Amino acid sequence: MKRKLASRRKKPGKRRPNGSAAKAPGLNLNAIWKSGHQAGLDAPENRAMTAEHAHHSWREHWQSISGNTGSYEAAMQAGKAYMQGYVHAAGYPVDIVPVPLHHSAAAVVCACNEERTLGKVMAQLKRLPLKDIIVVLNGTTDDSLNLVLAESSITLVYEPDRAGHDVGRALGAKMTEAEAILFVDGDMVLPAEQLAPFLYAVDRGSDVALNNLSSLLPPFARQDDVSRIKAYLNRTLGRPDLGSNSLTAVPHALSRKMIQTVKPESLAVPPKAQAMAIRHGLNVTAPCQVDVIRSNRLRTTNTGSGNEVAGLIIGDHLEAIATWMAGAGHEANSRTLSRTEVAYRRNVR
């Protein structure tokens, strides 16, 4: 078996990048594959350490070629080519998402009684190049605590009383010094491939990377009150381009600069933190979309007209609007709509 594995490591196989991947501008994917193959020859015998080694070796190689790649798609093509070579040389599969980051990254997971999904959420996060994974358990009465304690390389924040996801994110943000922080919920299992673009956006200069849900919403006349208040806040902040996208929705990612500027405790009221970020001139974007509308777990508190969660979100946005308008020298930036525009919005179907 050892001789067979050694022979496999000596000879690069035929699984070379081809097709559309080979068309990535400015990239020699065959050369990248060979570099991955060379790194895979040094893959640790202890497979538990392989993911870390693969992430580290790819990051080092990426930094030497990153000037040749401009888009996220091209960067991921390069990462996939590298990992194909790595896996071929190692002789066994390595399940990671090779998102190329220049700076450190972490993730914060908020959960309350999510033992059915929490393990899967953590498993997906471990596929990303994260320095820290912080799980904030609050008000948990099921087996979530034991589930997290059984995991390795997890930072646990345990609050016996129910604090809510927003307070949990504020607590989790204090537990890491990473340059980019990804925020997810423990009841929503999202593939690491869908989470990677948020980290990439922050790594490339965004201070706030929101989940872009605009195309998933119905026309204005059929939107719910929550979507409308989110859009109104962004218009008030002078950012109508953000539509109804809000820090209230996960996943999203924040930069270390954002956390230091608005302070972690501000995340307890997400739209208020979003307003503060814009006020301070930070780079707020909505670079990618993850459909969390259809996958959101339905509960008695978030279903039905005027439900508890909707009331809380609307209240948070009203607080953000009031704070913005009360700020010295920061008047509301929303322009007055013409009568034609008012009529169109009223009658649109």
N, C-alpha and C positions, 0 to 999 in steps of 0.2 A: 504494500500500500504506500509506503514512504517513497519507494523508487518510482511508482506511478505518479505520485503527486509531484515529485521533483521533475520528472520529464514534462509534466504539464506546465510547470513554471518556467522551464527553459524555452519553450516554443510558444510564441504568441499565436493565438488561434485565428480563426477566420471571422470572428465577431467584431468586425471593424465598423465604424460609423458609415452609414450610407444613406441614400435617399435624401429627404429634405434636410436632415441634420447636417449633411455635408455642404449645404448651401449657406450655412451661417456665415455672414460677412466677416472678413478679417480673421477667420479662425482656421487653423490647420488641425482638424479633428483627429486625423490619423496620428499626428505628433502628440496630441493630448492623450489619445488612447495609449500610446507607447509610454508616456510618462506615468499614467495610471498603472500600467502593467508593471513598470519598474518599482513603483511604490508598493504594489500588491505582493511583490516577491518578499518584502519585509513585513508582511502582515503578521501580527502577533499570533502565537500558537493558542493563546487564551482568547477564544472568540468573544468573550465578554468585553475585551478591550479593543476589538477590531473597529467598531463604529467610531470611537474617539480617534484612533489612529488614521482612519480613512478621512474623517473630517479635517484633521490637522494637516495631513499631507496634501489634500486637495486645496486647502486654504493657502498653503505656502506656494503651491504651483500657480494658483489663480492670481496671486499677487504679482507673479512674474509675467503674466500675459494679459492682465485685466485691461491694459490700455487698448487692446484690440477688440474689445467687446463693448457695445453700447446699450443693448436692450436686455431686459430680464430673460426673454426667450433665448437669445443667443448665449447668455451666460449659463442658462440651464442646459442647453445643448452641449456646451463644453463640459459641464459637470457630469452629464450622463455618459459622455464619451470617456471621460477619465475613470468613472466608476466601472464601466464595462471592462476596461483594461485591468483595473484593480481586482475585480472579482475573478476574471479569467486567471490571473496570476495566483491569487490566493487559493483558488480551488474550491471556494464555498461562497454562498450568497451573503451579501452585506446590505441590509435593508436600511439605507439612509437616503435623505433628500439632499443632494450636494448643492445647496444654495450657497453661492460664494459671498461671504461677508468679510469686510475689512476690519470690522469692529466687533466687540463682544455683544452677545445677545442673551436674553433670558425670557422666561414665560411665567405668567401669573395665572393660576387656575382658581376660580372661586366655585365653591360647591357646598350644597346642603342636602344631605340624604340622596346622594347620587351614586350609590355603590354599584348599580347596574352599568353605568357608563364611565365612571371615573377612571377605572383601570385602562379602558380603551383610549381615553383622552390622553393619559400620561404616556401610553405606548406610542401614540402618534407624535407627541412632543419630543420623545427621545430619539426620533428619527431626524430631528433638526439639530444644527450646530449650536446648542444652547449651553451657556456657562452655568446658568441656574434654572431650575424648575421649582417654583414656589406654589404650593397648594394651600389655599386658605379655606379651612373648614369652619363654618359657623352654624351653630344651632343643629349640628348633626346628631341624629339619634339612631341611625342605622349602623352598618359595619364599615362605613367610609373611613373612619379613623384607623382601624386595623389594616385596612387595605393600603392606605398611604404609608403606614409604619413599616409594612412589609416590603416596600419599594426601596431601592437603593438610589442614592444621589438625588433625593428629593428634600427640599426645605419645607417643613410643615409649620403653618401658623394655625393654631387651634383656638377658637373662640367658642366656649360652650353655649353662649346665647346667640340667638338669631340676629345677625347684623346686616344682612343683605349683600348682594353682589357688589354694589357700588362702594360700600365701606370696605368690603373685602379687597377690592382692587387698590384702594388707598393704602391698606395695610401691606399688601403684597409688594407695592412699589417701593416701600421702605426697606425691603429685605434684599435688595440687589443693587450693585453698582454698575450693572451692564449698560452699554451705550444704547441699546435698543431693547424695549420690553414689549412683548406680545401678551395680549390679554384675551383669555378665552373662558368659557364657562364649563363646569364639570358635567352638565347634562347634554352637551352637544358634541358628538364625536365627529370631528372634521379631519379629513386626510391632511397629512403634513404638507402635501403638495399645494393645498389651498391656503395654507397658513404662511408658507415661505414668502410669497410676494409682499406681505406686509413688512416683514423683517428687511427684505431687500430694499423696499422704498425708504425706510428709515435709515438704513445703512448708506443710502445714496443721497441723503439730504433732507428728507421729510422729517418734520418734528411730530406731526400727527398724521398717521395713515389710517383713514376711516374706511369702513366697509361701504362700498358704493352700491347702494340698493336702489338707485333711482329708476333703473329700467324695469324693476320688479313691481313698482307701484302702479296702481290704476290711475286714470285721469283724475285731475284735481277734484272734480265734482263727486267722485266716488271714493276719495281717500278718507281715512278715519281722522279723528281729531288729533291723534298723536303725530301722524305724518304731517298734518298741516301746521302744527305748532313748531315742529322741527324746521320746516321750510321757512316759517315766519321768523324764527330766530336767526337763521342764516342770512335771510334778507336784511334783517335789522343790523346784523354784524357787517353788512357790506359784502357778503359772500353768497349771493344767490346762486352762483355756480355749484355750490355744494348741495343744492336741492334739499332733500329731507335727510341727508346723511348726518349722523350724530354720534358722539362718543357714547351714547346710551347703548348702541348696538355693538355686539362683538361679532367676529374678531376685529381688533384694531391694535395698532402698535404705536408706541410713543418713544421719543428720543430722551436721552438723559438730560439734554438741554431743556426739554419741555417739563420734565419732572422737577428740575431744579428751579425753573422759572415760576411755575404756578404752584409749586409745593405739593407733595403727595396727598395731603389732606384734602386738597381741592377736588380730587378725583371722586370724593364721596357724592358730589353733585356734578355728574359728567358734563351736561351742557354748560354749566358755569365755568368748568375748566376749559372747555372748548372756546368760550367767549374770551377768557383770559389769555389763551394762546394767541388768538387773533389780535387782541388788544396789544400784546407785546410784539407783534410782528413776526410771529413764528410761522413756519411753513406748514400749512394745513392742507392736506390733499386727500383724495379718495381714489387711490390707484387701482383697486381691484375689487372684485365682487365675489362674495360667498352667500349663497341663498340660505339665509337663516330664518326666513319668514315661514317657509313650508316645513322646515325641520325643527322649528322651535317647539319645545315640549309644552303641551297644553296643560294648564292647571286651572283650578277654580279661581285663582287670583288674576289670571291674565286672559280670561275669555268673557265674552258678553259685553254689552254696551255699558260704558262707565265703570269698567272693572277696576279693581284696586291698583293694579300695576299701571294702567293707563292714567289714572288719577295722579299717581306718584310722578310719572314721567312728565305729564303736563305741568304739574307744580314745579318740577325742577327747571323746566324751560322758562316758565314765567319768572322764576327767581333769577335765572340768567339774564333775561331781558331787562328786568328791573335793575339789576346790578349794572348792566352795560349802560342803560340810559341815565343812571344816577352818577356815573363816573364823570369826574371833572374833565371837560374838554373832549368828551366822547359822546356826541349826540347820535341819535339813531341815523343810520345810513340808508335806510330803505327809501327809495324814491316814491313819490306819489304816482299811483297808477292813473292812466287816462280813463275817461268814461268808456272808451272803446274796449280797453283791456279789462275793465271791471265787467262789462257786459259779456265779453268772451269767456272769462273765467266762470261767470255765473251760469252761462248757458251751455258750456262744453259738456259733452256726453262721452 
